[in-house]
Amino acid sequence: MSAAGPAERAQSRTPSWARPAVLPGSGSAGRALLAAFAVATALDLGSLLADWHPGHLIAKPLLMPLLVAYVITRRAPRLLIAALLFGWGGDLALLFDADPAFLIGMGSFAAGHVCYLVLFGRRRTGPLLGAAYAAALLSTVTLLWGDLPADLRIPVAGYSLLLTAMAYRSSALGLRAGLGGALFLLSDTLIATGVAEWPQLPRADFWVMATYVAAQYLLATGALAPERAYGREALQGSTIS
């Protein structure tokens, strides 16, 4: 029996959640999936602007599966796929206008944020940025608290804490992922102000979806390069040892 080579040793040392889910697909398949994601995004946002609800019902459930399929062709780690799929679950739940659906959706998104947080690992982030996010969290929850329905105050506050932590930690992967985390926070803040019945921007649903889709895309694509770099570091380390 032959001894394991450097590549095999590196693979064994890489956490299972950071390994690619499948072998990469062809570049043409990835480009086609990304184009389909762009078309679905345009259909969804256009439907919201035109107040055409059937278009939104058709396009919104397609967004995250198409993005998942795309990142799989880019050797996405399993935790990234899980985070996007939990986002999909939240998308589906929020298609229903009812408090139980809102709570289910919030729970699904929260599970996705946990996946992102574990995926980000222990890479360093700036303390000043952390202080800014903490101030934003405290001020937002304080301002919204009295206007939220009583039964949603604690869940929204807990979710806001988790979301803000994810947004802050996303900056550990670089500017692209950090911007994605910030946009996710903005999107969900817009939802929360709607629940609190604050005055809304014109076509508020459009801005919620526009910032959300951009956030997931930036988080997903921002997470891919560092995970590939992680694999290369593991391989180099095993070769040196």
C-alpha positions in Angstrom: 0.0 0.0 0.0 1.5 3.4 -1.0 1.8 6.2 1.4 -0.6 9.1 1.0 0.8 12.0 -1.0 0.7 15.7 -0.1 -2.6 16.4 -1.8 -4.3 13.5 0.1 -2.8 14.6 3.4 -4.0 18.2 2.8 -7.5 17.0 2.1 -7.6 14.9 5.3 -6.6 18.0 7.3 -9.2 20.2 5.7 -12.5 20.5 7.7 -15.3 18.6 5.9 -17.4 21.8 5.9 -14.7 23.6 3.9 -14.3 21.0 1.2 -16.0 21.3 -2.2 -19.4 19.7 -2.4 -18.7 18.3 -5.9 -16.1 18.5 -8.6 -16.3 21.7 -10.5 -18.5 21.9 -13.6 -17.6 23.4 -16.9 -17.0 27.1 -17.2 -19.8 27.3 -19.8 -22.3 25.7 -17.3 -21.3 28.3 -14.6 -21.8 31.2 -17.0 -25.2 29.9 -18.1 -26.3 29.5 -14.5 -25.1 33.0 -13.6 -26.9 34.4 -16.6 -30.1 32.6 -15.6 -29.7 34.0 -12.1 -29.4 37.5 -13.6 -32.5 37.0 -15.7 -34.5 35.7 -12.7 -33.3 38.7 -10.7 -34.3 41.1 -13.5 -37.8 39.5 -13.7 -38.3 39.6 -10.0 -37.2 43.2 -9.6 -39.1 44.3 -12.7 -42.2 42.6 -11.5 -42.0 44.4 -8.2 -41.6 47.8 -10.0 -44.6 47.0 -12.2 -46.6 45.7 -9.3 -47.0 42.4 -11.1 -47.3 39.9 -8.3 -47.4 36.7 -10.4 -44.0 37.6 -11.8 -42.6 37.9 -8.3 -44.1 34.6 -7.3 -42.4 32.9 -10.3 -39.0 34.5 -10.1 -38.3 34.8 -6.3 -38.2 31.0 -5.7 -35.7 30.6 -8.5 -33.1 33.0 -7.3 -31.3 31.0 -4.6 -31.4 27.6 -6.3 -29.8 29.2 -9.4 -27.1 30.8 -7.2 -26.5 27.5 -5.5 -26.1 25.7 -8.8 -23.7 28.4 -9.9 -21.5 28.3 -6.8 -21.4 24.5 -7.0 -19.7 24.8 -10.4 -17.1 26.9 -8.6 -16.3 24.2 -6.0 -18.4 25.9 -3.2 -17.9 24.7 0.3 -20.9 22.9 1.8 -21.5 25.6 4.4 -21.9 28.2 1.7 -24.4 26.0 -0.1 -26.3 25.5 3.2 -26.4 29.2 3.9 -27.9 29.9 0.5 -30.4 27.1 0.8 -31.5 28.4 4.2 -31.9 31.8 2.5 -34.1 30.0 -0.1 -36.3 28.7 2.8 -36.7 32.2 4.1 -37.6 33.5 0.7 -40.4 30.9 0.3 -41.7 31.6 3.8 -41.9 35.3 3.2 -44.1 34.8 0.2 -46.9 34.2 2.7 -48.3 37.3 4.5 -48.8 35.9 8.0 -47.0 36.2 11.3 -46.1 32.4 11.5 -44.6 32.6 8.0 -42.6 35.6 9.1 -41.2 33.8 12.1 -40.4 30.7 10.0 -38.7 32.8 7.4 -36.7 34.6 10.1 -35.6 31.3 11.6 -34.5 30.0 8.3 -32.4 33.1 7.6 -31.0 32.9 11.1 -29.8 29.3 10.3 -28.2 30.7 7.2 -26.3 33.4 9.2 -25.0 30.7 11.5 -23.6 28.8 8.5 -22.0 32.0 7.2 -20.4 32.7 10.6 -18.9 29.2 10.8 -17.7 29.5 7.2 -16.0 32.8 8.0 -13.8 31.1 10.6 -11.4 33.0 12.8 -10.0 35.4 10.3 -9.4 38.9 11.7 -11.8 41.8 11.4 -11.4 45.4 12.3 -12.4 46.5 15.9 -13.5 49.9 14.7 -15.9 48.3 12.2 -17.2 46.0 15.0 -17.9 49.1 17.2 -19.8 50.7 14.3 -21.9 47.6 13.8 -22.6 47.4 17.5 -23.7 51.0 17.6 -25.9 50.4 14.6 -27.5 47.3 16.3 -28.1 49.1 19.6 -29.7 52.2 18.0 -31.8 50.2 15.5 -33.3 47.8 18.1 -33.9 50.7 20.6 -35.7 52.8 18.0 -37.8 49.9 16.6 -38.6 48.3 19.9 -41.7 50.3 20.9 -43.2 50.1 17.4 -42.8 46.4 16.9 -45.7 44.0 17.8 -45.1 42.8 21.3 -44.7 39.1 20.3 -42.0 40.0 17.8 -39.8 42.2 19.8 -37.6 39.4 21.4 -37.3 37.4 18.2 -36.4 40.4 16.1 -33.9 41.6 18.6 -32.2 38.1 18.8 -32.2 37.9 15.0 -30.8 41.4 14.7 -27.9 40.4 16.9 -27.1 37.3 14.8 -27.5 39.2 11.6 -25.2 42.1 12.7 -22.6 39.6 13.8 -22.7 37.9 10.4 -22.5 41.3 8.6 -19.5 42.3 10.7 -17.7 39.0 10.4 -18.2 38.9 6.6 -15.6 41.6 6.2 -13.0 39.0 7.2 -13.3 37.7 3.7 -12.6 41.0 2.0 -14.4 44.0 0.6 -16.8 42.0 -1.6 -18.2 39.8 1.1 -18.1 42.7 3.6 -20.3 44.7 1.3 -22.6 41.7 1.0 -23.0 41.5 4.7 -23.8 45.2 5.0 -26.4 45.0 2.3 -28.0 42.0 4.0 -28.3 44.0 7.2 -29.8 46.9 5.2 -32.3 44.7 3.5 -33.6 43.1 6.7 -33.6 46.5 8.4 -36.0 47.7 5.7 -38.2 44.7 6.4 -38.1 45.5 10.2 -39.2 49.1 9.6 -42.1 47.8 7.5 -43.1 45.5 10.3 -42.9 48.4 12.7 -45.1 50.4 10.3 -42.6 53.2 9.9 -42.8 55.4 6.7 -41.4 53.5 3.8 -39.5 54.3 0.6 -41.6 54.2 -2.6 -41.6 50.6 -3.8 -40.1 49.4 -0.6 -40.5 45.8 -1.6 -38.2 46.5 -4.6 -35.5 47.9 -2.4 -35.7 45.0 0.0 -35.3 42.5 -2.8 -32.6 44.5 -4.6 -30.4 44.8 -1.6 -31.1 41.1 -0.6 -30.2 39.6 -3.9 -27.1 41.7 -4.2 -26.1 40.7 -0.6 -26.4 37.0 -1.3 -24.5 37.2 -4.6 -21.7 39.3 -3.0 -21.4 37.0 0.0 -21.4 33.9 -2.2 -18.8 35.1 -4.7 -16.8 36.7 -1.9 -16.6 33.5 0.0 -15.4 31.4 -2.9 -11.9 32.8 -3.3 -10.8 32.6 0.4 -12.0 29.0 0.6 -9.9 28.1 -2.4 -6.9 29.9 -0.9 -7.5 28.0 2.3 -7.1 24.7 0.4 -3.9 26.0 -1.2 -2.5 26.9 2.2 -3.3 23.5 3.5 -1.6 21.9 0.5 1.5 24.1 0.9 1.7 23.3 4.6 1.5 19.6 4.0 4.2 19.8 1.3 6.6 21.7 3.6 6.0 19.3 6.5 
